[in-house]
Amino acid sequence: MLFLQRRLQSTSGETRSQLASITSKLAQLSGNGTVQTAFADSVRVTVVGDVFSKRDALVNILLENSHQPNVIEAQTTSFLQSGQNPVTIKYAQEFSRSDGAVSLPLDWLQNCNTEVVSLPASAPVSLLTETIDKSDVTLLVTNANAPLASKDDTQFIELFGNKPNLYVAPNTSCAHDSTGSTSDLAEFISSRFANLSDSSLAPKVFPINTFEASAALANTDSPKFSQHWAKSGIQDLKTQILKSISGEERVNLQTATAAYNAKLVASRLHQDTQNAIELMEAVSKNRVANGLEKGLALEEHRLRNGFVQTDLSGVGEKVGGLLTSLREYLGGIGVFGLVFRGDSLSKDLDARIRGHSLIQAEYRMTYAIGRLNEALYTLYARTRAELGSLASAKHPLSAYSATKDLQSDVSRIIDILDKQAPSANPKKFVGGVEADTYVLRNVVATGFDVSAHVGEIQGRASQIVRSLFGSQILFACGGIFATYLGVPWAISIPSTVLVSGVGAVFYHFRWSAAQDRFISKIAEAQKTLESKLVDAYNKEFTRVLSDPLALIVKMLSSAVEKRMVDAKKTQAEVETLLKEIEEVTPK
């Protein structure tokens, strides 16, 4: 991005303004911020080739001006031996050479403000990309014996086939058979280039012969100089290079380079944004929906079912045992038995109830809360690990600018999660809250009070005993009075006994009804207790686990959705910039 703006200085005013605006927008969209624009107005010519193409020989020939043979004191000695490292040649009043740099007092380097770079085609891709992106003219030197057939040549064309002002120079001095015409060679290279690159424009081809050129430069005063020089093809190549870096062509050249680099940055940004969108969609579908949300739902279902089927059923068993005991006790007391045990009924019932204490049920409820807190720690740890993975520098999200913003959001969500998570060390007064250990135990202790029902059946029993005695006395008095009025004993006594029996049966049914009503109220109290326990458990589960983690999942989903919207907006803006770049690119 820094290099992109230095090419704007030599373009036309309107085009320069458009490219500057595009560059500024790209810098903003890519997150690079404001970049400086004060760069030297120079042109860079890069010569690329593998070790068999004699790239360095061509660079030496291009630099050694045959019309000024004394510029280099030892012309026959190659001053450029780049090996596997790029070498940059600049103008200077005196010749000098250091590692990776050469200075030459050549007029055309000075007049055209030009740098020449010799770059091995076998250089790492990162170095190739960095150098070629900054190049205005790129010259690929290839072995004419197998043009564009080497692995390095193939890779170069695949990477930089769309580069503007790209020339191909097949070196025929490397060929075993030079009987073929240069037009056939150029046609073959164009066809080969089209197969390797998706570029719609074929490069200009300049067949050269560094052997003939070296022979010509070895003795410029020789009568055969012109013959060797003409056979070398160097003059056509050099003329094209000088033409492209001079005058009006120079403006178009630098405009094309600036547009190419802008398009390159925009295309990479567009692809990175698309990759980021696809990655965030995968995170949203797989990691959020199938990870956090599904894990929370499954754990909630497991805990609730475990509580109902194990803990709550244990409470039901204890209360069921109490109901069985009460039924057995009351079933053994007839209506006449109340006469002798009516006053002690409540004491006996209280003893039975105490004998079936729910203290074990209280302990079970405490255990249930303990398992809830254990699940709380587990789910928080699992959620923390899941979010930590998303925010990790090793996660694929760290590869793109848009997804890095999402990672920042995830880091903030992790901070919120850490604050509301319970502390594993009870001595530390940090973290969120746990489930109340006594909340269910208190419900059992206070939610199953049947003393009022015991008092009610005691009162009912006393009333039945009094009514039974009263009715029997009344029946006996009626029989005696009937006899006094003259009713025979044979009739009054049986009638009195019959009426007394009917009365006893009536009070027996009343006592049975009182027992059933008492048992049903105890059973209803059991259902009420279970309902209260379920409500208390659900409320505590929701308070300490369900709602907080659901909020975390919602925050993550919202963050992913927002960053996807931003990325799609960026992608649309980049597509607009690509159209603008296409409009200002020289045709």
NORGIGI-V527253 format. One record per residue. N is the residue number from 1. PHI is phi as a letter, one per 40 degrees, with the letter a starting at -180 (NA if undefined). PSI is psi as a letter, one per 30 degrees, with the letter a starting at -180 (* if undefined). NEAR is the number of other ideal C-beta (glycine too) atoms within 10 Angstrom. Layout:
BEGIN
N_PHI_PSI_NEAR ; N_PHI_PSI_NEAR
END
This chain:
BEGIN
1_NA_e_16 ; 2_c_e_11 ; 3_c_f_16 ; 4_d_e_26 ; 5_c_f_22 ; 6_c_f_21 ; 7_c_f_27 ; 8_c_f_21 ; 9_c_f_16 ; 10_b_g_20 ; 11_c_l_24 ; 12_c_l_14 ; 13_d_e_7 ; 14_c_e_9 ; 15_c_e_19 ; 16_c_e_19 ; 17_c_e_13 ; 18_c_e_19 ; 19_c_e_25 ; 20_c_e_17 ; 21_c_e_12 ; 22_c_e_24 ; 23_c_e_23 ; 24_c_e_14 ; 25_c_e_17 ; 26_c_e_25 ; 27_c_e_18 ; 28_c_e_13 ; 29_c_e_21 ; 30_c_f_18 ; 31_g_g_13 ; 32_c_f_14 ; 33_g_a_8 ; 34_c_k_8 ; 35_b_l_15 ; 36_c_l_8 ; 37_b_g_14 ; 38_c_j_7 ; 39_b_l_13 ; 40_c_k_8 ; 41_c_i_11 ; 42_b_l_18 ; 43_b_k_23 ; 44_b_k_20 ; 45_b_k_25 ; 46_b_k_23 ; 47_b_k_27 ; 48_b_k_28 ; 49_a_l_28 ; 50_c_a_19 ; 51_c_f_15 ; 52_c_f_17 ; 53_c_f_28 ; 54_f_h_22 ; 55_d_e_26 ; 56_c_e_22 ; 57_c_e_20 ; 58_c_e_25 ; 59_c_e_27 ; 60_c_e_23 ; 61_c_e_22 ; 62_c_e_22 ; 63_c_e_19 ; 64_c_j_22 ; 65_c_j_18 ; 66_c_f_16 ; 67_c_f_7 ; 68_b_i_12 ; 69_c_f_13 ; 70_c_g_7 ; 71_c_e_15 ; 72_b_k_20 ; 73_c_e_8 ; 74_b_i_8 ; 75_c_e_17 ; 76_c_f_10 ; 77_c_k_8 ; 78_c_k_15 ; 79_c_f_19 ; 80_b_j_18 ; 81_b_j_10 ; 82_c_f_18 ; 83_g_b_10 ; 84_b_g_9 ; 85_b_k_12 ; 86_c_k_20 ; 87_b_k_22 ; 88_b_k_17 ; 89_b_k_25 ; 90_b_l_18 ; 91_c_k_19 ; 92_a_l_15 ; 93_c_f_9 ; 94_b_k_7 ; 95_c_k_15 ; 96_a_l_13 ; 97_a_k_14 ; 98_a_a_8 ; 99_c_j_6 ; 100_g_g_11 ; 101_a_k_14 ; 102_b_k_20 ; 103_b_k_17 ; 104_b_k_23 ; 105_c_h_15 ; 106_c_k_23 ; 107_c_e_12 ; 108_c_f_16 ; 109_c_e_22 ; 110_c_e_14 ; 111_c_e_12 ; 112_c_g_20 ; 113_f_i_15 ; 114_b_k_23 ; 115_b_k_20 ; 116_b_k_25 ; 117_b_k_22 ; 118_b_j_27 ; 119_b_k_25 ; 120_c_k_22 ; 121_c_f_22 ; 122_c_g_16 ; 123_c_l_19 ; 124_d_l_10 ; 125_d_e_10 ; 126_c_e_8 ; 127_c_e_13 ; 128_c_e_22 ; 129_c_e_14 ; 130_d_e_13 ; 131_c_e_18 ; 132_c_e_22 ; 133_c_f_16 ; 134_c_g_17 ; 135_c_k_25 ; 136_c_e_24 ; 137_b_k_22 ; 138_b_k_24 ; 139_b_j_28 ; 140_c_j_28 ; 141_c_k_29 ; 142_b_l_29 ; 143_c_j_22 ; 144_c_f_25 ; 145_c_e_16 ; 146_a_i_14 ; 147_c_k_24 ; 148_f_h_20 ; 149_b_f_11 ; 150_c_l_19 ; 151_c_e_10 ; 152_c_e_20 ; 153_c_e_26 ; 154_c_e_15 ; 155_c_e_15 ; 156_c_e_29 ; 157_c_e_24 ; 158_c_e_11 ; 159_c_e_14 ; 160_b_g_21 ; 161_c_f_16 ; 162_c_g_16 ; 163_c_k_24 ; 164_c_l_21 ; 165_f_h_23 ; 166_b_k_25 ; 167_b_k_19 ; 168_b_k_24 ; 169_b_j_26 ; 170_c_k_27 ; 171_c_j_26 ; 172_c_f_24 ; 173_c_f_21 ; 174_c_f_20 ; 175_c_k_18 ; 176_c_e_7 ; 177_b_j_8 ; 178_b_g_14 ; 179_c_f_5 ; 180_c_l_13 ; 181_c_l_9 ; 182_c_f_16 ; 183_c_e_10 ; 184_c_e_9 ; 185_c_e_18 ; 186_c_e_19 ; 187_c_e_13 ; 188_c_e_16 ; 189_c_e_22 ; 190_c_e_15 ; 191_c_e_12 ; 192_c_e_18 ; 193_c_e_22 ; 194_c_e_16 ; 195_c_e_10 ; 196_c_f_16 ; 197_b_l_20 ; 198_c_g_8 ; 199_c_k_16 ; 200_c_f_7 ; 201_b_k_12 ; 202_c_k_16 ; 203_c_l_24 ; 204_c_k_17 ; 205_b_k_21 ; 206_b_j_22 ; 207_c_k_24 ; 208_b_l_29 ; 209_a_j_23 ; 210_c_f_25 ; 211_c_e_17 ; 212_c_e_21 ; 213_c_e_27 ; 214_c_e_21 ; 215_c_e_19 ; 216_c_e_24 ; 217_c_f_22 ; 218_c_f_12 ; 219_a_i_14 ; 220_c_f_17 ; 221_c_f_6 ; 222_c_k_12 ; 223_c_f_7 ; 224_c_g_12 ; 225_d_e_16 ; 226_c_e_11 ; 227_c_e_13 ; 228_c_e_21 ; 229_c_e_18 ; 230_c_e_13 ; 231_c_f_17 ; 232_c_f_25 ; 233_g_g_21 ; 234_c_e_25 ; 235_c_e_15 ; 236_c_e_14 ; 237_c_e_21 ; 238_c_e_17 ; 239_c_e_11 ; 240_c_e_17 ; 241_c_e_23 ; 242_c_e_16 ; 243_c_e_12 ; 244_c_f_21 ; 245_b_g_23 ; 246_b_l_15 ; 247_f_b_11 ; 248_c_e_8 ; 249_c_e_15 ; 250_c_e_19 ; 251_c_e_15 ; 252_c_e_19 ; 253_c_e_23 ; 254_c_e_23 ; 255_c_e_22 ; 256_c_e_21 ; 257_c_e_28 ; 258_c_e_29 ; 259_c_e_25 ; 260_c_e_23 ; 261_c_e_24 ; 262_c_e_27 ; 263_c_e_19 ; 264_c_e_18 ; 265_c_e_24 ; 266_c_e_25 ; 267_c_e_14 ; 268_c_e_13 ; 269_c_e_24 ; 270_c_e_19 ; 271_c_e_13 ; 272_c_e_20 ; 273_c_e_26 ; 274_c_e_16 ; 275_c_e_16 ; 276_c_e_27 ; 277_c_e_21 ; 278_c_e_12 ; 279_c_e_20 ; 280_c_e_21 ; 281_c_e_12 ; 282_c_e_12 ; 283_c_e_24 ; 284_c_e_17 ; 285_c_e_12 ; 286_c_e_10 ; 287_c_e_17 ; 288_c_e_20 ; 289_c_e_13 ; 290_c_f_10 ; 291_b_d_19 ; 292_c_e_21 ; 293_c_e_17 ; 294_c_e_11 ; 295_c_e_17 ; 296_c_e_19 ; 297_c_e_12 ; 298_c_e_10 ; 299_c_e_18 ; 300_c_e_19 ; 301_c_e_10 ; 302_c_e_11 ; 303_c_e_21 ; 304_c_e_14 ; 305_c_e_10 ; 306_c_e_15 ; 307_c_e_22 ; 308_c_e_14 ; 309_c_f_10 ; 310_b_d_13 ; 311_c_e_21 ; 312_c_e_22 ; 313_c_e_14 ; 314_c_e_17 ; 315_c_e_24 ; 316_c_e_15 ; 317_c_e_12 ; 318_c_e_20 ; 319_c_e_23 ; 320_c_e_14 ; 321_c_e_12 ; 322_c_e_20 ; 323_c_e_16 ; 324_c_e_12 ; 325_c_e_15 ; 326_c_e_22 ; 327_c_e_15 ; 328_c_e_10 ; 329_c_e_15 ; 330_c_e_21 ; 331_c_f_11 ; 332_c_g_9 ; 333_b_j_17 ; 334_c_l_13 ; 335_c_e_19 ; 336_c_f_13 ; 337_c_f_14 ; 338_c_f_20 ; 339_c_e_13 ; 340_c_f_10 ; 341_b_g_15 ; 342_c_e_19 ; 343_c_f_13 ; 344_c_g_11 ; 345_d_e_22 ; 346_c_e_18 ; 347_c_e_12 ; 348_c_e_16 ; 349_c_e_22 ; 350_c_e_15 ; 351_c_e_11 ; 352_c_e_16 ; 353_c_e_19 ; 354_c_e_8 ; 355_c_f_10 ; 356_b_h_16 ; 357_c_k_11 ; 358_c_g_20 ; 359_c_e_11 ; 360_c_e_14 ; 361_c_e_24 ; 362_c_e_19 ; 363_c_e_13 ; 364_c_e_20 ; 365_c_e_28 ; 366_c_e_16 ; 367_c_e_15 ; 368_c_e_24 ; 369_c_e_22 ; 370_c_e_13 ; 371_c_e_15 ; 372_c_e_22 ; 373_c_e_18 ; 374_c_e_11 ; 375_c_e_18 ; 376_d_e_23 ; 377_c_e_14 ; 378_c_e_12 ; 379_c_e_21 ; 380_c_e_22 ; 381_c_e_12 ; 382_c_e_16 ; 383_c_e_23 ; 384_c_e_15 ; 385_c_e_9 ; 386_c_e_18 ; 387_c_e_20 ; 388_c_e_14 ; 389_c_e_14 ; 390_c_e_25 ; 391_c_f_18 ; 392_c_k_13 ; 393_c_f_8 ; 394_c_f_7 ; 395_c_k_16 ; 396_d_f_14 ; 397_c_f_23 ; 398_c_f_14 ; 399_c_f_12 ; 400_b_l_22 ; 401_c_e_16 ; 402_c_e_25 ; 403_c_f_27 ; 404_c_e_16 ; 405_c_e_18 ; 406_c_e_26 ; 407_c_e_19 ; 408_c_e_13 ; 409_c_e_19 ; 410_c_e_26 ; 411_c_e_13 ; 412_c_e_13 ; 413_c_e_21 ; 414_c_e_18 ; 415_c_e_9 ; 416_c_e_13 ; 417_c_e_22 ; 418_c_e_14 ; 419_c_e_10 ; 420_c_f_15 ; 421_c_k_23 ; 422_c_k_17 ; 423_c_k_14 ; 424_c_f_10 ; 425_b_j_8 ; 426_c_f_9 ; 427_c_f_5 ; 428_c_k_8 ; 429_c_h_7 ; 430_b_l_10 ; 431_g_a_16 ; 432_c_a_15 ; 433_b_l_13 ; 434_b_l_18 ; 435_c_k_21 ; 436_c_k_16 ; 437_c_e_14 ; 438_b_g_12 ; 439_c_e_17 ; 440_c_e_30 ; 441_c_e_21 ; 442_c_e_14 ; 443_c_e_21 ; 444_c_e_24 ; 445_c_e_15 ; 446_b_f_10 ; 447_c_g_17 ; 448_b_i_22 ; 449_b_j_11 ; 450_b_g_20 ; 451_c_e_11 ; 452_c_e_9 ; 453_c_e_19 ; 454_c_e_21 ; 455_c_e_13 ; 456_c_e_16 ; 457_c_f_23 ; 458_c_e_20 ; 459_c_e_13 ; 460_c_e_20 ; 461_c_e_24 ; 462_c_e_15 ; 463_c_e_13 ; 464_c_e_20 ; 465_c_e_22 ; 466_c_e_11 ; 467_c_e_14 ; 468_c_e_22 ; 469_c_e_12 ; 470_c_e_11 ; 471_c_e_17 ; 472_c_e_16 ; 473_c_e_11 ; 474_c_e_13 ; 475_c_e_19 ; 476_c_e_14 ; 477_c_e_11 ; 478_c_e_15 ; 479_c_e_21 ; 480_c_e_11 ; 481_c_e_11 ; 482_c_e_17 ; 483_c_e_15 ; 484_c_e_9 ; 485_c_f_8 ; 486_h_g_7 ; 487_c_k_14 ; 488_c_l_9 ; 489_c_e_10 ; 490_c_f_8 ; 491_b_e_12 ; 492_c_e_19 ; 493_c_e_14 ; 494_c_e_11 ; 495_c_e_15 ; 496_c_e_19 ; 497_c_e_13 ; 498_c_e_11 ; 499_c_e_17 ; 500_c_e_18 ; 501_c_e_11 ; 502_c_e_12 ; 503_c_e_17 ; 504_c_e_16 ; 505_c_e_11 ; 506_d_e_14 ; 507_c_f_20 ; 508_c_e_15 ; 509_c_e_10 ; 510_c_e_16 ; 511_c_e_23 ; 512_c_e_14 ; 513_c_e_12 ; 514_c_e_19 ; 515_c_e_19 ; 516_c_e_12 ; 517_c_e_14 ; 518_c_e_22 ; 519_c_e_18 ; 520_c_e_12 ; 521_c_e_15 ; 522_c_e_20 ; 523_c_e_13 ; 524_c_e_11 ; 525_c_e_18 ; 526_c_e_19 ; 527_c_e_11 ; 528_c_e_12 ; 529_c_e_22 ; 530_c_e_19 ; 531_c_e_12 ; 532_c_e_16 ; 533_c_e_24 ; 534_c_e_16 ; 535_c_e_11 ; 536_c_e_19 ; 537_c_e_24 ; 538_c_e_14 ; 539_c_e_11 ; 540_c_e_20 ; 541_c_e_19 ; 542_c_e_13 ; 543_c_e_14 ; 544_c_f_20 ; 545_b_e_23 ; 546_c_e_18 ; 547_c_e_11 ; 548_c_e_20 ; 549_c_e_24 ; 550_c_e_16 ; 551_c_e_14 ; 552_c_e_23 ; 553_c_e_19 ; 554_c_e_12 ; 555_c_e_16 ; 556_c_e_26 ; 557_c_e_16 ; 558_c_e_12 ; 559_c_e_22 ; 560_c_e_22 ; 561_c_e_12 ; 562_c_e_13 ; 563_c_e_24 ; 564_c_e_21 ; 565_c_e_11 ; 566_c_e_16 ; 567_c_e_25 ; 568_c_e_15 ; 569_c_e_12 ; 570_c_e_22 ; 571_c_e_20 ; 572_c_e_12 ; 573_c_e_18 ; 574_c_e_24 ; 575_c_e_12 ; 576_c_e_13 ; 577_c_e_22 ; 578_c_e_17 ; 579_c_e_10 ; 580_c_e_17 ; 581_c_e_23 ; 582_c_e_11 ; 583_c_e_10 ; 584_c_f_20 ; 585_c_k_17 ; 586_d_k_16 ; 587_c_*_5
END
